[in-house]
Amino acid sequence: AQTVTQSQPEMSVQEAETVTLSCTYDTSENNYYLFWYKQPPSRQMILVIRQEAYKQQNATENRFSVNFQKAAKSFSLKISDSQLGDTAMYFCAFMKPVLDNYGQNFVFGPGTRLSVLP
Amino acid sequence: GAVVSQHPSRVICKSGTSVKIECRSLDFQATTMFWYRQFPKKSLMLMATSNEGSKATYEQGVEKDKFLINHASLTLSTLTVTSAHPEDSSFYICSARDFGGGTPYEQYFGPGTRLTVT
């Protein structure tokens, strides 16, 4: 079974600074997807960024970028020019393209609580 | 983007009663829907996967007789918590996947339902 680890339970960053959230995962699959989701106080899950494992190029979405190291099974999220609205829980997630025998193919990490300080 | 709604957003019920939570995909057909449970300050735990017109696939440790899932149409899945007890109090989140769209790996999350059992 796949596992996702986020070693930083909490982090803080000053507004306008840059912060990196770490994520590692364990899988024997070669083809998969990785995601970062944001969960603000409203509890609504919001997709931040997505990476296909077969793509070597790191995904970028405006101020958000990832450092995907497939061999190391690492998938960190960099937030540049942090804004107060970035304060939220951030979950790293792994997905296999198809369901396995137990029906689970989407695994979330434990989350990192990010606080952006004014 | 695709929208998933949940109803109700909050519900309080008495111990021993049953409560139903609805999850609807508003602008796409969801062949697969997922139900998650989230404890305070914790990650999302997948409870079950439901495919339209077939029985749900439950994760290990989830009581299928307690958490009844029905996916009767391509836009609606329901989770019924039967004979609720205080330990069932939690935040329940559904998500839906549109295999017919251009992004079959994408999961669209509902806003969640907070269940409190007194």
HADDOCK unambig.tbl for C-alpha pairs under 7 A between the chains (distance, minus, plus):
assign (segid A and resid 43 and name CA) (segid B and resid 111 and name CA) 6.68 0.50 0.50
assign (segid A and resid 44 and name CA) (segid B and resid 110 and name CA) 6.97 0.50 0.50
assign (segid A and resid 44 and name CA) (segid B and resid 111 and name CA) 4.76 0.50 0.50
assign (segid A and resid 44 and name CA) (segid B and resid 112 and name CA) 6.97 0.50 0.50
assign (segid A and resid 45 and name CA) (segid B and resid 109 and name CA) 6.04 0.50 0.50
assign (segid A and resid 97 and name CA) (segid B and resid 105 and name CA) 6.81 0.50 0.50
assign (segid A and resid 102 and name CA) (segid B and resid 59 and name CA) 6.52 0.50 0.50
assign (segid A and resid 103 and name CA) (segid B and resid 49 and name CA) 6.31 0.50 0.50
assign (segid A and resid 103 and name CA) (segid B and resid 57 and name CA) 5.94 0.50 0.50
assign (segid A and resid 108 and name CA) (segid B and resid 43 and name CA) 6.78 0.50 0.50
assign (segid A and resid 108 and name CA) (segid B and resid 44 and name CA) 6.53 0.50 0.50
assign (segid A and resid 109 and name CA) (segid B and resid 43 and name CA) 6.71 0.50 0.50
assign (segid A and resid 110 and name CA) (segid B and resid 42 and name CA) 6.41 0.50 0.50
assign (segid A and resid 110 and name CA) (segid B and resid 43 and name CA) 4.89 0.50 0.50
assign (segid A and resid 111 and name CA) (segid B and resid 43 and name CA) 6.14 0.50 0.50
